[in-house]
Amino acid sequence: MLNLDASLRIRARHQFFAWTQGTLQSLIEHQLLICALHNGGPAKFHVDSFSTVPVEPAHFSELFRQDVSLVPHLIKSWEENHSQMVNCDAGNLSQFAGSALARELTRLGADHIVAHGTHDATGQLTSFFTFACRPGAIGPRQAYHVELVVPFLHLAWIRSQVNWQAKSPGVKPTGFLTPREKEILEWIYRGKSNIEVGMILKISPLTAKNHVQKILRKLGVLNRTQAVGKAIALRILST
């Protein structure tokens, strides 16, 4: 219930990132989440990816759009199974030998895929969500969580695409990050603790902690995960 309630308050990409890569991990442990919205245009899908592991989400988004083996298999299986969740082993190289996405997921150690989507009143695919997980991470209980969460996931992601700031002219940035703060934020993105950041930058852990607190205040967020998500959304961090 806490996860579903949290999804209802999402209004921005960094909030969606913080939810899916934070609280939601307690229900559905995954290394990478790929969100695809069917747009009916030449590109077919608008795709975005989210991960807290050291990968380039934009790279996986592009691989999803270009894939001609694994992705069509997932969507076809979902549609032929009356929109039921799909479990798939992307590491089956004999079946997905032509899939660069499958090879990258295998390299990441997250080649077990759970995919589910939403459809409109005519039964046409609207959105499709792909969870890339470590083998053994998804059992019957976690699969049930996927079934439960996906409708909320769809609505939260749609809301995160709206430029709410453009609709609120009075909203102003809370501050700019200094070069040092941007440097520390990069290390936070790579999963380093305050102690590790201090050792890398040759500053005390307390100084590193103070920098982190300033970063959180300037970005208007509550924790490190939210800071990374908002920094990505504001293009302070390149992914």
C-alpha positions, 0 to 999 in steps of 0.5 A: 500500500505504501508503494501504491500510495507513493505512485499517486504523488509522482509528478516528475521524472526524478520522483518516478526514478526515486520511487522505482529505484527506491521503495519499489525495489522492496516489492520487485527487485530489478537492475533495470526498468525499461518503460515504453509508451506506444506513440503510433509514430514512425519510432513506434515507442517513446522509451525511457530507462531507469537504473541505480547500477552503473549503466547508461539507461539511455543506451538501453532505451536505444537498444530497446527501440532498435531490437528486432528479436527479444522485444518483439518476442516479449510483446507478441507473447504478452498479446497472445497470452491475453495481456498476461505478464511474461517471464523470459530468459534473455540469456537464451542466446540461441533464441535471441542471438541477434539481440544486442539488448539481450547480450547487454542484459546478460553482461549486466547479470540481469538476463531474467526478464519480467514484462507486462503492459497496459492496453486501451479499450480496443485491446491495443498495446498502450505501454510496456514495462520490462524489468531486467532482474538477476536470476532467482529474484522473481518468484510467485510473490514478486510476479504478483507484485508486478501484476498489481503495480503495473497499472499504477506504474503506467499512470505515474510514468505518464504524469512524470512526462508532463512538464509541470514547471512549464504550467507553473511560471512561478516555480524557480530553481532552488539553486545552482550546484558548484563544480565541487558539488557536481563532482560529489553528485557524480560519485553519489550516482556511482554508488559511493558513500560519504566515506568513499567520496572523502577518500577519493577527493581527499576530504573528510567524511564530515565535509563530504556529508556537508556537501551532500546536505547542500546538494539535497537542499539545492535540488529540493529533495530528501535523499541521495536517490532522489538527488540522482533522479532529479539531477538526471532529469535536469541534465546535471548528470549525464547518463 
